[in-house]
Amino acid sequence: MKSKKTKIYSVILFLAMVIGICSPNEISRVNAEGDSYTITWVTTKGDFGTEYDEEHGLVHVTEEESEVDKGSEISECPLIDDSEISGEVFVGWQTSGDNALYLSKGFSNVDGYTCKSLYDYTPTSDVVFNAVFVKSVNVTFSSDKYSFYNGNKSITEKYPKGSLINHSIAIDTVDKVVLTGWKLKGTNTVYADDYMDEDLDCICDYVVQNDVEFEAIVKEACTITFKTDIGGVDSEGNKEHSELVEKDGLIKYSYTCDDFEDSDSKCHKFIGWKTTGDSNIYVPYDDDDESNVKCLPDYKVTKDVVFEAVWADAYKITYNFNGGHPVYNEDETETTLYVEKNKPIKNNHVLLEKEGYVLLGYKSDDSSTIYEVEDDFEDGSHMIYDFVPTKSMTFTAQWAEGYKITFEAGEGYFGTSTDSRGNSEYIRTELVLCVKGQSLKGYFTPSRQGYELAGWKNQSTGKVYYDDEIIGYVPNNDETFIAVWKEGNEDDPEPSNPSPSPSPTNPSNPTNPSQPVNPSPEVSPSSVPKTSDAPKLFETPTVNGGKFVIISTNAARYSGPTKKSVKKATVPDTITVNGKTFKVTAVKDNAFKNCKKLKSVVIGKNVKTIGKNAFYGCKNLKTITVNTNSLKSVGKNALKGVNKKCKILVPKKKLSKYKSKFKNKGQKKTVKVKKQ
């Protein structure tokens, strides 16, 4: 059925034709030049609901229409009731001439389909979407004591094979208990109810392949209460908020208050929480070195507890975007933040974008100094997060013309992303901005199962830049680099069940699915000029108990120790092979993985990247000394499984920057980044 807006529009045009204002041809032209497209939704099973028809009485609605503004993505679709359809589940929509399945129900993937999100679809004409149903499997949630929203002690939902469980189920009770997790029936496997448990996988990451049942794990709870005498504990301005938390468990979540300016123009910065009989201040996030500051999510709750908000006098910092805008809001022109008096701004800045320009940093009204937001490791640079304001002030964004440098992973990927509806896909492309006339200062490192990254091929010139050589390249236009791969031992499995990222193709010349689009070039070491005695590209020398890979004419990557039983290890500044010296610029993925006797590591001064899983499973690793001032990235789960008392010692001037580099790399919250 058409929307009300469309019906009224059609009636107006019909009346215009009847009274002679518009001819039928003009009517057609007006329709063609309208500001929206008609989306027709059709289902052959289930229905969109029921409506009363004068001739047939109550009928099932199996077709509906809606309008989408030209240039806009689809934002909604009708709901289908598939509860009475035995053995099948509605999963999404397909349209003629397009093999993709457009998911709309929150499922992350459906086996046998190329899945995309319906809400990323931008129509270019009127379009008909047909509902797609597939065989279903049943996921049952049960409890031996408590009911769910349906009033029963169990509830069963239909899923397609290959999808993640897209939500958890709440129990319905007035008892002082909390739902903490789910046990897979018939096994000892337990899943957390949310993503806040470091030791358990979340039930929302479970991939459904067969009928399964999960039994609720319910535990005794305590009440935690948050209070404040000024401001509010939530966005509505309430002065008090209470929640239940597992007894003898951790708070886990980061409760906070909004900073504000009162009616007397006095600024207030929320510092943290205090509770009676405890001298510590509990902050929402682990971001302070002071001995009396603790992380609220790590607080162990043994009884009911009340936390009082702690406030400090602050300055108001206004950021004027100067023609740019935040990446998440094109309409925003400035923003205001609050900084505690006598404290640095830290990471309280806003990352912006402006077409054709690169953000250099921010400049205050009182100084000509540009305070940078990204560390380029050059001596004499001034960082915005180190600035200590002495009054409320305005910073204005400073821009320079620049180029877009696109890095394409080809057959590899940079990671995965998940949209707000739970749909996952590979990240195949990343973008770096470079100021005109300046060199590249960094790039993203992709992964590919069974391969190693060898370098980057310039799409325009065909020249290959071998890994570390890309740093220092000076572009003269918007350019694209394609990953060059070499067969190697990149043995980490790819993320489970992501939908492949769409690659743009010519609709009139569909790509042969058996052939990869823009396949990544693979490089042979023999293509690199070399002297007769110089080490070959990709040669893997062993030096002083360490394994290395030669990745360019002057750089090497540390691959790992020669023995897994090593207790102390050093990633050196340089190595010398056949009389030639190479800077060690990277620690390879999985370099120290499962070195369970390893206790300490020293990272050399030339290292720029630490790969994913670099220290994975090093359960006795208690000290990592980082001597480099040029660290650009730390890979996913690099610290997962290290000792809970591990300390990461970094150069004093890099403390703030490196805290963010090492944040959320799989380690427990007790692992600290400290200055040397």
Secondary structure as UniProt FT lines:
FT   HELIX           4..18
FT   TURN            19..20
FT   HELIX           24..32
FT   STRAND          36..42
FT   STRAND          50..53
FT   TURN            54..56
FT   STRAND          57..60
FT   STRAND          63..69
FT   TURN            70..71
FT   TURN            83..84
FT   TURN            86..87
FT   STRAND          88..94
FT   TURN            96..97
FT   STRAND          101..103
FT   TURN            111..112
FT   STRAND          115..117
FT   HELIX           118..120
FT   STRAND          127..142
FT   TURN            149..150
FT   STRAND          154..160
FT   TURN            161..162
FT   STRAND          177..184
FT   TURN            185..186
FT   STRAND          190..192
FT   TURN            195..196
FT   HELIX           203..205
FT   STRAND          212..227
FT   TURN            235..236
FT   STRAND          240..246
FT   TURN            247..248
FT   STRAND          249..250
FT   STRAND          260..261
FT   TURN            263..264
FT   STRAND          267..274
FT   TURN            276..277
FT   STRAND          281..283
FT   TURN            291..292
FT   STRAND          293..295
FT   HELIX           296..298
FT   STRAND          300..301
FT   STRAND          305..320
FT   TURN            322..323
FT   STRAND          325..326
FT   TURN            327..328
FT   TURN            330..331
FT   STRAND          334..340
FT   TURN            341..342
FT   TURN            346..347
FT   STRAND          352..353
FT   TURN            355..356
FT   STRAND          357..364
FT   TURN            365..366
FT   STRAND          370..372
FT   TURN            379..380
FT   HELIX           384..386
FT   STRAND          393..408
FT   TURN            410..411
FT   STRAND          415..418
FT   TURN            420..421
FT   STRAND          424..427
FT   STRAND          429..435
FT   TURN            436..437
FT   TURN            449..450
FT   STRAND          451..458
FT   TURN            459..461
FT   STRAND          464..465
FT   HELIX           467..470
FT   TURN            471..472
FT   STRAND          479..487
FT   TURN            507..508
FT   TURN            513..514
FT   HELIX           525..527
FT   TURN            537..538
FT   STRAND          542..543
FT   TURN            544..545
FT   STRAND          546..550
FT   STRAND          555..561
FT   TURN            564..565
FT   STRAND          568..571
FT   STRAND          574..577
FT   TURN            578..579
FT   STRAND          580..587
FT   TURN            589..594
FT   TURN            596..597
FT   STRAND          600..603
FT   TURN            605..606
FT   STRAND          609..610
FT   TURN            612..617
FT   TURN            619..620
FT   STRAND          623..626
FT   STRAND          633..634
FT   TURN            636..641
FT   TURN            644..645
FT   STRAND          647..650
FT   HELIX           652..654
FT   HELIX           655..661
FT   TURN            662..664
FT   TURN            669..670
FT   STRAND          672..675
//
